[in-house]
Amino acid sequence: MAVRKNHADASSTPAIAALRSAGVHFELRAYEHDPDMRSFGAEAAAELGVEPDRVFKTLVVQTDRTADKGLVVAVVPVAGQLDLKALAREIGCKKAALADPALAARVTGYLVGGISPIGQKRRLHTVVDEGALRHPTILVSGGRRGLDVALSPADLIAVTGAVTGTIAT
């Protein structure tokens, strides 16, 4: 499928609006999402022709933190998996588990498979896997299925207020 670098509807996502408002340099990368596909990050890597270790997925995690009702955002490469114990250690918790998808969608304002770490309805504590720092640019969801943004890891960290840590396996 053809990769489109600009997409007319892209400006309607909160993630794109937040990036533009912050003056962050980014590139839109759109593709036709297959509604039968459930591995959203792997689909993005394949459709965009990008190495899976440069495409990062956004996961909402329920922890025993008292802030933000215990919700935390983890940003990890699609080529790996989130290490829940490592994330819990990184943020000083004892327990962490993936949040219910309906809760993740409600809190972030995005559909599962299109959850962006940027421009969420409620800004949550965010941890980006330090592997992102090995790349000049990475891709994260632009706020809907079939739309990613390429940006520098430093810009992602700055615009989300994230910290980095070793949270992926």
N, C-alpha and C positions, 0 to 999 in steps of 0.2 A: 504494500500500500504506500501511497505517496505521503511523505511527511510535509506538513504545512508549517512554515515558520511563523506565519501570522494567521490569526483566526478572528473573524468578525465578532464572535460572541465572547472572546476571551476577556475583554475589558469588563465584562459583567461579573467576574468572580471577585470576591473580597481579597483573595490572595494577590491578584494582579493589581487591584486598586491600592493595596497596601505597599506593594513594591514600587509602584509609580509614585505614590505619595512620599515614600522614603528616599526617592531618587536613586534607587538601586539599579544597576545595570543587569539586565537579564534578557534571555532569549526565549520566546514562546516556541514550544515544540508540540504540535498537535498531531493526532492520528485517529483513525476510525476505531473506536472501541468495539470489540466483539462482545455482545451482551451475554454470551455463554461462557466467557472467560472469567475465572475466579481468581487467578493469580495475576492481579492487576499490575504489580511491579514487573514481573517477568514479561507480561504482554508489552508493557511500555518499552522495556529494553529491546525486545525483539523488533517491535514495530518501528522504533526510532533508530535502530542500528547502533545502539550504544552498549558498551560493556556493562553487564549487570552490576559490577562493583561501583559504577558511577551513578546508578539509579538508586534513589533512596525512598523507602516507604515510610509512611507516618503511621504510628500505632499509638492508640490511647490506652493507657495502663491505669488500673485501679490499684492504689497502694494504701498503706496504713498511715500516710501523712495526714496531718490535720488541715493543712492548707488546701484550698480548691477541692474540698470533699475527697481528697486523696487522689485526684486525677493528675496524671503526668503524661506528657507527649514524648515518645521515643522515636528518633529518626535513625533508621538503620539501612544498610545496603540490602537490596532485594536478593543479592547473591548469598546472603547470610540469614541468620535468625537472631531475634532479640533474645538475649540472655537475661531473663527476668531477675535472677539472683544478683547478677552483676549490676543491673539497673537499681535494684533495691539498695545494694551497698553504696552505689554512687550517690544516691540522694539521701542516705541515712535512714533507710526504712528496714523493716524486717520482712515484709511481704509485698509481693507485686504479682498481679495477674492481668491478662488482657481484659480491658473493660468490655462490657456488653456492647455489641455493635449499635444498638438503638441509642444507648446512652452516649456513645462516642459521636454519633451523628447529631444528636440533640445539643450537646455541649459545644461542638466545633462549628456547627452550622453547615457541615458538608456531608455528602453521602459517602458511605463506606466504599472504598475503591477510588475515591476522589478527595479524601481528607488531605488537606494541605497543612503543613506546619505554620503557614503564613496566613494572617488575616482571619484567624478563628474568631468565632462569636465571643468566646471568652478566652483570653490569653492564659494558657496554662504553662506551668514550669516545663521547660523543654530541654531534653538531653539529646545531643547529636553524637552519634558514634564517631570517635576520633579518626577512624579510617577515612572519613570525608576529607580530612586535611591533606591527604596524599594526592588529591586531584586539584587541578586548577579550577575546574567547574564540576558541579554535580547536578543531577536532575531530581526534582521533587515535584509532587503533584501541584498543578496550578489551580486546583480547586474544583475539578470535576474529572470524571473518567474520560480518558482520551486527551488530556491536556497536561503537559508538564512544563516546567520552567527550568532552564539551565542558568545557574548563577554560581558565584564563587562561594565556597563554604564559609568564608569570613563574612560575606554579606548575609548569608542565611542565619548565621549565629547572631549577627548584629540586629537584624530585623525581627528576630523572634526572642531575643534576650536569652538565648540558649547557653548552656554549658556543654562541654564535651567530656566524653568518658568512653572507656572500653566497655561497650554494652552489647556488642554483636559477636556471634560465633561464626 
